[in-house]
Amino acid sequence: MQLLGRLEIKSKEKIAEFLNSQETGRICSIDNEGYPQIIPMNFAYAKDAIYMHSHIRGEKLENISRNPKVGFEVDKSLEFLPSYFTHPTDASQADTLYISVVIKGHASIVMDRHEKTFALNALMEKYQPEGKYEKIRPDMHVLDEVAVIKVVPDTMRGKYKVGQHLDKRKRLELARLILERNLPTAKNTVEIMGIKHTKDGLDAEEDPVW
């Protein structure tokens, strides 16, 4: 139980920062036979809600109209930790460093043109930050050609595992092993772990507590 508490993201600001840095989320609705339907979506997190755009017809819209209770999930796998980092032969020692956010909430189809405009512009600002497009206005016909789904969280829980459960010595040793394995993700992962390069080598200058 103590470890689970250490893995929880405490900061709402950090959760928002993580959501806004990720390209893909997954919405889960319930189909007409009672099965969960999970679909990857582009999304924007703004004004304490998740916004997604969609075709004006589709199964997920039918699901939401029938049952507005949904799940939404975003995750980022930072680094796979091979079992031999911990034990020479025990495969059960393999692990993963990750960040994730899981939402349970209520979804709706946005009908208000001003809110649809806000949502679509938020999506464009996130995915095309360089601009070079005309901002959407409430009087544009494009609003009639696209649906906007809004998810208002009832619960939103973030979890992360970046070595914060380890003491400084073990965290530095893990960082060294990750760098020695030399995957393309290694340097970024070690930075997220709060490990810095100094003239004397690696040092855990920051405690990666969120």
C-alpha positions, -999 to +999 in steps of 0.1 A: +000+000+000+029+024+008+044+018-027+010+025-044+009+058-026+043+067-039+032+060-075+003+084-075+006+118-092-005+142-065-004+174-086-033+183-107-010+207-126+013+178-134-016+157-147-027+185-169+009+190-182+012+153-190-022+152-208-013+182-229+020+167-239+006+134-253-008+129-288-031+099-283-058+090-257-082+061-256-119+065-249-139+035-237-177+035-242-202+006-239-217-007-271-253-019-275-243-055-265-227-044-233-191-047-245-165-020-239-154-003-271-119+013-269-109+038-296-076+058-298-083+096-303-066+129-306-077+151-278-072+184-259-075+189-222-089+223-215-112+239-189-111+206-168-125+185-196-113+163-224-123+174-259-122+152-291-134+156-326-153+129-345-172+121-376-208+132-371-219+095-372-204+065-356-207+038-330-190+057-303-214+085-307-243+061-305-227+045-274-224+079-257-260+088-265-272+056-250-248+055-220-227+087-212-205+069-186-171+065-202-134+058-194-105+077-209-069+068-206-035+082-216-002+065-210+035+068-219+059+039-216+093+055-207+116+026-204+115-012-202+137-025-175+152-059-184+150-086-157+188-088-157+190-053-142+179-069-110+186-107-113+208-127-137+180-153-145+147-144-129+124-131-157+098-120-132+121-091-122+114-073-155+096-039-150+087-007-168+090+030-161+058+048-171+034+077-167-004+072-170-037+090-164-071+072-161-103+091-161-139+079-153-165+104-163-195+114-184-194+121-221-216+143-241-219+156-277-212+193-277-240+212-294-232+248-285-214+264-314-192+286-292-180+256-272-174+236-304-153+264-317-133+266-285-127+228-286-116+227-322-093+256-318-078+240-287-071+209-308-055+229-335-033+248-310-022+216-295-014+196-327-004+225-350+014+250-327+032+266-356-001+281-367-005+286-405-043+281-404-073+303-401-089+300-366-123+284-365-153+307-359-188+299-347-203+309-381-182+285-401-199+255-419-171+232-407-189+231-373-218+213-389-195+187-405-177+175-373-189+163-339-171+172-307-171+149-278-166+163-243-157+141-213-161+157-178-141+137-153-158+123-122-124+109-111-090+114-126-060+095-113-025+097-124+003+072-118+039+073-125+070+051-119+102+069-126+124+056-097+109+078-070+103+046-049+141+040-048+167+055-026+193+078-042+220+051-046+196+026-063+181+053-085+216+063-097+225+026-104+193+022-124+201+053-144+235+040-151+221+007-164+196+024-185+223+046-201+245+016-207+217-002-225+216+029-247+181+027-262+170+059-280+148+067-250+175+064-224+187+100-220+151+114-218+141+087-193+171+095-170+163+132-171+127+125-161+141+104-132+157+135-119+193+124-127+218+150-139+252+147-156+279+165-136+316+168-141+320+139-116+294+117-133+257+111-125+240+127-096+204+126-084+199+163-080+161+163-081+135+141-064+110+132-091+080+136-069+049+147-087 
